[in-house]
Amino acid sequence: MKFRSLAVAAVAALSLTALAACGSSDDTKDSAADAGPKTIDVWLMKGSVSDDFLKRFEAGFAADHPEIKANVQIQEWNGIGPKIIGALASKDAPDVIEVGNTQVAQYSASGGVKDLTEKKSDLKGDDWIEGLAGPGLYEGKQFGIPYYAANRVVLYRKDLFKAAGITAPPKTREEWLADTAKVNTGGNQGIYLPGQNFYVLSGFIWDEGGDLAVKEGDQWKGALETPEALKGMDFYKQIQALGKGPKDSDEAKPTQTDVFAQGKVAQMIAVPGAAELIAQANPALKDQIGFFPIPGKTADKPGAVFTGGSDLIIPEAAAEQDAAYTFIKELAGEKWQTDLAKSMKYVPNRTSLASAVGSDEGVAAMAAGAANGKATPNSPNWAAVEAKNPIKEYQTKVLTGGDPAAAAKAADEIITQALNAK
């Protein structure tokens, strides 16, 4: 699956006129409520469902709810931000929209998203994974309903680990450093970790009890200069040094799967689906790639990870809100979450469904890590932070010998300004 950066460029005006195809066509919403099934328009994003899954779900939903006709439209991620904002500001919005989990606060701040707090109990909300449930909250209210999740794990070369005498994947940070040092020899990189992978850094910071930014009263403040965050950056520096990853670029420059496919890398951090790209580039590695959760500080708990994925929202302008909720309840419920996890290799939205991924080694490692999943600061302005991304510059400064505290302070100033911009 494609693991995207979930930030969307900040959009200054929420008063965009409704774009074409924002809602239903005139012939899909019958004004006569008793004339037949109520039709709802649903926007799901490309890659979130396969054709086969969608066919099964639509058939099952139609059989269980003949009073509702679901018109599912697949949307492209590219350019979706302005399109959703236009829909929320219109009078003819879709009834259900899938959005990236870190986008919920931005859309909710517009006032165009329905508050679903009262539905949380009915949807088994106490069982939701935190990395989706937390971002779905805005000002204490639940606007986004967790849909599915994905997070990074460690991909490793089984043959290189075996040759180094490592019989089982590490479960603690100390073990991970030691094992990585063992395979960082003979022309092989112990790990390929680019210097600017700030999502990986985020996990190390969360493990130390820190965060990227914190809210004090009604103001946000960058938190990279805190002792906890600095400890997270120090561990990043230690593990990154056990390979030859560039200190001034991220996982896309060069594409890290291409580097791994060259056959001289023992580990990399990515979503499990990256293994398929590696095998396509180098078929000889197909059966040599294993997976384990990013290790934590202690063996009883995996390391914290950034949880990517999607939530489902209902626009305030939706014409059929009750039917829209019925659709969400089905898609986010146990039956279809289990099917989705198995067929799409995602992490289901509930912690109790982690076993639904079956025997797939990569997805099992991802689900284990998701139990300690978190998200970026829940601010409508977080997209503006990622657009400038001072965190990446901060990482490069530290990895190239700069003073960590001074570099963190400079980054915090930019983060603080962006998060408090009106």
LINPE-V304209 format. One record per residue. RES is the residue in one small letter. PHI is phi in degrees with one decimal (NA if undefined). PSI is psi in whole degrees, 0 to 359 (none if undefined). NEAR is the number of other C-alpha atoms within 12 Angstrom. Layout:
# LINPE-V304209
res->[RES RES]
phi->[PHI PHI]
psi->[PSI PSI]
near->[NEAR NEAR]
This chain:
# LINPE-V304209
res->[m k f r s l a v a a v a a l s l t a l a a c g s s d d t k d s a a d a g p k t i d v w l m k g s v s d d f l k r f e a g f a a d h p e i k a n v q i q e w n g i g p k i i g a l a s k d a p d v i e v g n t q v a q y s a s g g v k d l t e k k s d l k g d d w i e g l a g p g l y e g k q f g i p y y a a n r v v l y r k d l f k a a g i t a p p k t r e e w l a d t a k v n t g g n q g i y l p g q n f y v l s g f i w d e g g d l a v k e g d q w k g a l e t p e a l k g m d f y k q i q a l g k g p k d s d e a k p t q t d v f a q g k v a q m i a v p g a a e l i a q a n p a l k d q i g f f p i p g k t a d k p g a v f t g g s d l i i p e a a a e q d a a y t f i k e l a g e k w q t d l a k s m k y v p n r t s l a s a v g s d e g v a a m a a g a a n g k a t p n s p n w a a v e a k n p i k e y q t k v l t g g d p a a a a k a a d e i i t q a l n a k]
phi->[NA -88.5 -101.5 -95.6 -76.9 -85.9 -76.1 -119.7 -55.0 -62.9 -112.2 -69.0 -108.5 -95.8 -99.1 -63.6 -70.8 -61.0 -83.7 -59.7 73.9 -65.0 -129.2 -87.7 -78.8 -60.2 -88.3 -100.7 -116.9 -81.3 -68.2 -88.3 -61.7 -95.2 -77.4 167.2 -59.1 -76.3 -100.5 -117.1 -99.1 -126.6 -103.3 -111.8 -88.9 -59.1 95.7 -81.7 -139.2 -88.7 -60.2 -66.1 -62.9 -61.8 -63.5 -63.8 -64.7 -61.4 -66.6 -66.1 -65.4 -64.0 -69.3 -82.5 -135.7 -63.8 -81.0 -127.7 -109.1 -96.1 -101.6 -88.7 -119.3 -87.7 -110.2 -86.4 -67.3 -62.9 82.5 -72.4 -56.2 -59.8 -66.1 -68.2 -61.3 -62.8 -64.6 -66.1 -87.8 -90.8 -105.9 -138.5 -88.6 -60.8 -86.6 -137.0 -132.5 -84.4 -132.5 -60.6 -59.4 -80.3 -93.5 -58.7 -61.4 -59.8 -72.7 -65.7 -62.8 -73.7 84.1 -99.1 -116.5 -73.5 -77.1 -112.2 -55.4 -67.6 -91.0 -58.6 -64.6 -62.4 -96.2 61.4 -62.2 -68.0 -102.0 -66.4 -72.8 -62.3 -64.7 -105.4 -66.6 -59.9 -64.3 -75.2 -87.7 -144.3 51.7 81.0 -116.0 -91.6 -99.9 -105.1 -100.5 -53.2 -111.2 -154.5 -134.8 -152.4 -151.7 -79.1 -133.4 -96.5 -93.6 -138.1 -85.2 -60.5 -67.5 -70.6 -64.6 -63.3 -63.4 -86.9 81.7 -90.7 -95.3 -150.2 -61.0 -68.2 -119.1 -127.8 -58.9 -62.6 -63.6 -64.3 -61.8 -65.2 -66.6 -65.1 -64.2 -65.1 -91.9 -88.3 -157.2 63.5 87.1 -96.3 -86.4 -60.6 -154.9 -103.3 -131.2 -58.7 -67.5 -110.3 -82.0 -74.5 -68.0 -65.7 -57.7 -55.2 -61.4 -64.6 -66.5 -62.4 -59.5 -86.0 89.9 -99.8 -156.5 -77.7 -158.4 -132.3 -102.8 -119.1 69.1 -105.5 -118.4 -96.3 -143.1 -58.3 -125.4 -69.9 -84.9 -69.9 -56.7 -65.5 -66.5 -65.2 -65.3 -62.9 -68.5 -64.2 -67.0 -56.4 -62.8 -65.1 -73.3 -67.1 -71.2 -91.4 -165.1 -115.4 -62.3 -63.2 -87.3 -119.6 -150.3 -106.3 -71.3 -94.3 -134.6 -77.2 -62.4 -67.6 -65.2 -66.9 -64.8 -61.4 -65.5 -70.7 91.0 -118.8 -123.5 -88.0 -149.5 -153.1 -111.7 -165.2 -77.1 -57.0 -59.7 -63.1 -62.2 -66.3 -67.4 -64.7 -66.0 -65.7 -77.2 -143.6 -55.4 -64.2 -92.7 -52.0 -96.8 -105.7 -98.5 -115.7 -140.3 -151.3 -62.1 -58.5 -64.0 -100.5 -73.5 -130.3 -70.5 -83.0 -147.9 -66.4 -65.5 -66.8 -135.6 -72.1 -95.8 -91.9 145.4 -134.3 -119.1 -113.4 -126.6 -117.2 -66.5 -61.0 -85.3 -62.4 -77.5 -124.2 -67.7 -66.1 -66.5 -62.7 -64.8 -59.8 -62.1 -63.4 -60.5 -69.1 -65.5 -94.3 -87.4 -57.8 -58.5 -83.0 -66.4 -64.9 -62.3 -62.5 -61.9 -71.5 -81.2 -106.8 58.1 -104.9 -91.3 -66.2 -76.5 -114.3 -63.6 -71.1 -100.8 -56.7 -71.4 -66.7 -75.6 72.0 -96.6 -64.6 -61.3 -66.6 -71.6 -62.6 -64.9 -65.9 -64.8 -63.2 -67.9 -61.9 -61.5 -117.6 -81.9 -140.2 -132.8 -66.0 -49.4 -83.7 -122.2 -60.3 -96.8 -62.3 -58.8 -67.7 -65.4 -68.2 -65.1 -84.9 45.2 -68.2 -66.1 -64.0 -63.7 -59.2 -59.6 -62.4 -59.9 -68.2 -69.0 -101.3 101.5 -72.9 -71.5 -57.3 -65.0 -66.6 -66.4 -66.0 -61.1 -63.5 -67.5 -60.1 -62.3 -69.4 -61.6 -59.9 -63.7 -66.4 -72.2 -100.6 -65.9 -92.6]
psi->[158 124 109 161 125 0 142 140 137 139 123 316 132 4 30 145 152 133 163 139 15 325 208 158 165 331 1 344 101 125 341 104 331 7 343 194 145 134 131 142 132 129 114 151 149 131 347 337 150 165 319 317 315 321 317 315 315 320 316 319 318 322 321 336 70 346 355 132 117 119 95 127 128 128 153 142 323 118 8 333 302 327 318 318 320 319 317 332 354 180 8 61 159 164 330 136 132 130 154 142 325 359 347 316 319 314 323 327 339 344 5 10 138 136 120 22 319 344 354 316 318 332 12 43 336 346 359 147 140 325 343 320 316 309 339 349 145 122 42 3 146 105 327 133 121 133 294 165 162 148 167 149 179 123 133 157 111 321 321 323 317 318 332 2 16 116 345 147 149 150 352 162 318 317 321 315 317 315 321 322 324 322 357 66 166 30 357 146 131 321 144 106 102 151 339 28 85 340 321 316 319 316 318 323 316 323 329 359 9 189 171 328 154 155 127 106 236 14 145 153 130 143 19 339 356 155 322 314 322 326 321 320 326 319 321 316 320 312 326 331 347 32 186 28 141 143 349 22 173 193 350 348 93 168 122 332 326 321 314 321 343 348 9 22 131 332 154 162 120 179 155 328 343 335 326 322 322 315 327 320 329 87 335 340 356 315 9 359 125 178 145 152 149 123 150 189 334 158 342 356 125 164 152 144 150 126 113 167 199 154 164 135 159 119 148 331 1 135 332 70 324 316 325 319 321 319 313 318 321 309 328 4 172 314 308 336 321 316 315 317 318 317 328 356 47 170 124 165 350 141 326 349 12 327 352 343 351 219 5 116 317 315 326 319 322 317 322 318 327 337 338 36 147 177 166 163 134 70 142 340 6 328 326 327 312 334 320 323 67 345 320 317 320 315 315 318 316 316 340 17 4 162 119 315 317 318 322 319 317 318 320 322 319 317 314 315 317 319 336 4 139 none]
near->[28 28 29 30 30 34 39 34 25 30 27 18 16 25 21 22 21 24 25 18 23 34 38 33 17 12 12 23 29 19 15 12 14 12 12 15 22 31 39 38 37 39 39 34 33 25 25 39 36 23 18 15 25 29 15 20 30 26 17 22 29 23 14 15 22 19 21 32 30 40 30 30 26 23 24 18 27 17 18 31 35 29 33 50 39 32 38 39 32 31 23 31 40 49 46 50 52 46 47 44 52 46 50 54 41 43 51 40 27 29 25 33 42 38 31 33 24 16 22 26 15 19 30 24 31 18 25 38 43 35 46 47 44 36 46 50 39 32 22 17 24 32 43 49 55 49 49 50 52 49 53 51 43 43 43 47 37 27 25 33 35 19 17 23 16 22 13 19 32 29 27 24 31 19 22 38 31 24 34 38 27 26 33 30 22 15 16 27 34 40 45 43 46 39 41 36 39 36 44 45 45 41 45 41 37 38 35 28 24 29 38 50 40 28 20 13 8 11 19 29 31 34 35 44 32 28 21 26 36 35 29 39 46 26 32 36 34 27 39 38 27 34 34 28 35 28 31 26 25 29 32 22 19 20 24 35 36 25 32 42 32 22 31 29 40 44 49 46 45 46 44 40 33 36 39 28 25 32 23 19 21 22 17 17 29 24 18 27 35 35 39 39 44 48 38 33 28 19 18 17 22 34 43 41 44 49 48 44 48 46 45 48 48 45 45 31 30 34 31 35 30 24 30 38 36 30 43 39 32 30 40 39 33 28 22 32 37 32 32 36 39 28 26 31 39 48 52 50 49 37 33 24 33 34 29 30 30 23 15 25 25 35 42 34 41 45 47 41 42 45 38 34 44 42 44 44 41 37 43 38 37 42 34 29 36 31 22 23 28 30 43 35 30 42 45 34 28 33 31 20 16 17 20 31 26 20 30 37 30 27 34 33 27 32 39 31 23 29 34 25 20 14]
